[in-house]
Amino acid sequence: MRRRGRALIVFAAGLAALALTACGRDDFENDPRPPVAAEISIQVTDDTLTVSPSDFGAGIANFTIVNLGDTPTGVAIDGPTADESASVDPGNSTVLKMEMEQGDYEAASLETNAKPFPFTVGTERESANNDLLLP
């Protein structure tokens, strides 16, 4: 009986030591979360193109492009960062995701006669560290 009791005590002490070493360290640094992506709308018709909002901060931007015209078209973003969307059929939409740098930009339709629309990207947006209910 005594032998079993000693073995149980040694086993419990070993288990406790193992549990304490598995706790890890608590002095690690967390990198701040990136800013929440900016949601930007681009509406294209046969004659006009608008970007809303036309002033937002640098970082990731999701451009939702809606073709309200009669001609399939894409949109080109030109500035410090440049990219273009795939062609969008009339009545449809697409999303163009870009990492935007600070500066002056212009959005232009690739297929229609819509006048290019200037917009501005300001300084980087704040971290999303303290924003609740984010995915």
C-alpha positions as CSV (number, residue, x, y, z in Angstrom):
1,M,0.0,0.0,0.0
2,R,2.8,2.4,0.9
3,R,4.5,1.6,-2.4
4,R,1.4,2.4,-4.3
5,G,1.0,5.7,-2.4
6,R,4.6,6.8,-3.1
7,A,4.2,5.9,-6.8
8,L,1.0,7.9,-7.0
9,I,2.7,10.9,-5.3
10,V,5.7,10.7,-7.7
11,F,3.3,10.4,-10.7
12,A,1.3,13.4,-9.6
13,A,4.5,15.5,-9.0
14,G,5.7,14.6,-12.5
15,L,2.3,15.5,-14.0
16,A,2.3,18.8,-12.2
17,A,5.9,19.6,-13.4
18,L,4.9,18.7,-17.0
19,A,1.8,20.9,-16.8
20,L,3.8,23.9,-15.5
21,T,6.4,23.6,-18.3
22,A,3.7,23.5,-21.0
23,C,2.3,26.9,-20.0
24,G,4.6,28.7,-22.4
25,R,5.9,32.2,-22.0
26,D,3.9,35.3,-21.7
27,D,6.3,37.9,-23.1
28,F,5.5,37.6,-26.8
29,E,4.7,40.6,-29.0
30,N,1.5,40.7,-31.0
31,D,1.7,42.4,-34.4
32,P,-1.2,44.9,-34.8
33,R,-4.1,43.8,-37.0
34,P,-4.1,45.4,-40.4
35,P,-6.7,48.1,-41.1
36,V,-10.2,46.9,-42.2
37,A,-10.4,46.9,-46.0
38,A,-11.9,50.0,-47.5
39,E,-15.1,49.3,-49.4
40,I,-15.2,51.5,-52.5
41,S,-18.0,51.6,-55.1
42,I,-17.3,52.3,-58.8
43,Q,-20.4,52.8,-61.0
44,V,-19.9,52.8,-64.8
45,T,-22.4,53.8,-67.4
46,D,-21.8,54.4,-71.1
47,D,-21.1,58.1,-70.4
48,T,-20.1,58.4,-66.7
49,L,-17.8,56.8,-64.1
50,T,-18.0,57.6,-60.4
51,V,-15.9,56.5,-57.5
52,S,-17.4,56.7,-54.0
53,P,-15.9,57.7,-51.6
54,S,-13.4,59.6,-53.6
55,D,-11.0,60.1,-50.6
56,F,-9.9,57.2,-48.4
57,G,-6.8,56.0,-46.5
58,A,-4.1,53.7,-47.8
59,G,-4.2,50.0,-47.3
60,I,-6.3,47.2,-48.8
61,A,-9.3,48.4,-50.8
62,N,-12.1,46.3,-52.3
63,F,-13.5,48.1,-55.4
64,T,-17.0,46.9,-56.2
65,I,-17.5,47.7,-59.9
66,V,-21.1,47.9,-61.2
67,N,-21.8,48.2,-64.9
68,L,-25.0,50.2,-65.3
69,G,-24.4,50.8,-69.1
70,D,-25.2,48.8,-72.2
71,T,-21.6,47.8,-73.1
72,P,-19.4,45.3,-71.3
73,T,-16.4,47.1,-69.8
74,G,-13.7,46.9,-67.2
75,V,-12.1,49.5,-65.0
76,A,-8.5,50.5,-64.9
77,I,-7.0,52.1,-61.7
78,D,-3.9,54.2,-62.4
79,G,-1.7,55.9,-59.9
80,P,1.1,54.9,-57.5
81,T,-0.6,51.4,-57.6
82,A,-2.1,50.3,-60.9
83,D,-4.4,47.4,-61.8
84,E,-7.5,46.7,-63.9
85,S,-10.6,44.6,-63.5
86,A,-12.0,41.9,-65.7
87,S,-14.7,42.9,-68.1
88,V,-18.1,43.3,-66.5
89,D,-21.2,42.6,-68.5
90,P,-24.1,45.1,-68.4
91,G,-26.1,44.8,-65.2
92,N,-23.4,42.8,-63.4
93,S,-20.7,43.6,-60.9
94,T,-17.2,42.4,-59.9
95,V,-14.8,43.1,-57.1
96,L,-11.2,44.3,-57.6
97,K,-9.0,44.0,-54.5
98,M,-5.9,46.2,-54.4
99,E,-3.2,47.3,-51.9
100,M,-3.4,51.0,-52.2
101,E,-0.5,53.4,-51.6
102,Q,-0.9,57.1,-50.7
103,G,-1.3,59.4,-53.7
104,D,-3.5,60.6,-56.5
105,Y,-5.3,58.1,-58.7
106,E,-7.6,57.9,-61.7
107,A,-10.3,55.3,-62.5
108,A,-11.1,54.9,-66.2
109,S,-13.5,52.7,-68.2
110,L,-11.7,50.3,-70.6
111,E,-14.5,50.2,-73.2
112,T,-16.9,53.1,-72.8
113,N,-16.5,56.9,-73.4
114,A,-16.9,57.6,-69.7
115,K,-14.7,60.4,-68.5
116,P,-11.9,59.2,-66.1
117,F,-12.7,59.9,-62.4
118,P,-9.9,61.2,-60.1
119,F,-9.7,60.1,-56.5
120,T,-7.2,60.5,-53.6
121,V,-5.7,57.9,-51.3
122,G,-4.5,59.4,-48.0
123,T,-2.3,58.2,-45.2
124,E,-2.6,54.6,-44.0
125,R,-5.8,53.8,-42.0
126,E,-5.5,52.9,-38.3
127,S,-5.1,49.3,-37.1
128,A,-8.3,47.3,-36.5
129,N,-7.0,46.0,-33.1
130,N,-9.8,47.5,-31.1
131,D,-12.7,46.9,-33.5
132,L,-15.1,44.3,-32.3
133,L,-17.1,41.8,-34.4
134,L,-14.7,41.6,-37.3
135,P,-14.2,38.3,-39.2
